[in-house]
Amino acid sequence: MSEKTIDVVKKLTTIPSPTGNTYEIIASIQSTLVKAGYQPTINRKGSLIVTVEGETKEQERFITAHVDTLGAMVRAIKPDGRLKIDLIGGFRFNAIEGEYCTIHTANDTTYSGTILMHQTSVHVYKDAGEAERNQDNIEVRIDEKITNAEETKALGISVGDFISFDARTEITETGFIKSRHLDDKVSVAILIQFLKKLKTDNRKLPYTTHFFISNNEEIGYGGNSNISDKVVEYLAVDMGAMGDDQQTDEYSVSICVKDASGPYHYEFRKNLTNLCEKNQIPYQLDIYPYYGSDASAAMKAGADVRHALIGAGIDASHAYERTHNDSIVATEQLVEKYLFSKMN
């Protein structure tokens, strides 16, 4: 490919897309895929779908990655004009303390700010280090000349306005990419690159396949709609979780065997591991204890499919994340080998 996937990830992270406000990034992906020769559609809840016809239409595949990210909303305007926030997605206040952010108003004006503890100054607050990081103590300091709530309201800021976090994306000379929102923009970039390559190589998939870019995964649903009755296999491409007792690393593709929803489909999982071993793709099997995917959401919604979950290994998930190009490449390889393989 002329453009590396890791560079596509960097482009995607520059576009704010907290769950509930993904219109800009979905439009950007739609434009990219139209230029590549596809005709993507947008469903009623704002997700993007590309259906690629295969050699057979009797059995179909469904593959998804999610473009929505963690974020926040304005919960209240404080008497001093600063903002109380409400979190979007499953993360902790300490993960965003000190982060730059953008407030997106309903009239499309944006303002920059910083997420801070109210008791930040050690010269003023004795409990600056010990105070709990919670909704009452964390606030947004707006980069405007405001001293009270009325002045903030005059800027057009109100309850319900979205707040996105600065991604701060960097690619190192050693092949690492560190950024917020690698979950799950790494996977979205992988699917975009696969679709481009499919057109360039003029190859035919063995099965009609639906590529679904979901926009509500961080709040528990996304790819559990628009599933054809002909779909037999559902593959979610999402991040692999790293930490104590985890096998996942930043240099291979992670294949999830179980998450908080329960085990993934055993035969489907074995097929993926066989593809890795046959094609010498580095992989790790793992359990993600506090995790759910679009595939598991589809199962809860009653989809009659075999489901699986793979992804690049991401360190420090739901904070300032990092992965390596090796993991991205391994995940790309497995996605490609899988989509051109025959079903068992």
Secondary structure, DSSP 8 states (H G I E B T S, - for coil): --S-HHHHHHHHHTS--BTT--HHHHHHHHHHHHHTT---EE-TTS-EEEEE--SEEEEEEEEEEE--B-EEEEEEE-TTS-EEEEEESS--GGGTTT-EEEEE-TTS-EEEEEEEETT--TTT-TTTTTS--STTTEEEEESS---SHHHHHHTT--TT-EEEE----EE-TTSEEEETTHHHHHHHHHHHHHHHHHHHHT---SEEEEEEEES-GGGT-SSSSS--TTEEEEEEE--EE-STT----TTSEEEEEEETTEE--HHHHHHHHHHHHHTT--EEEEE-TT---HHHHHHHTT--SEEEEEEEEEBSTTSSEEEEHHHHHHHHHHHHHHHTS---
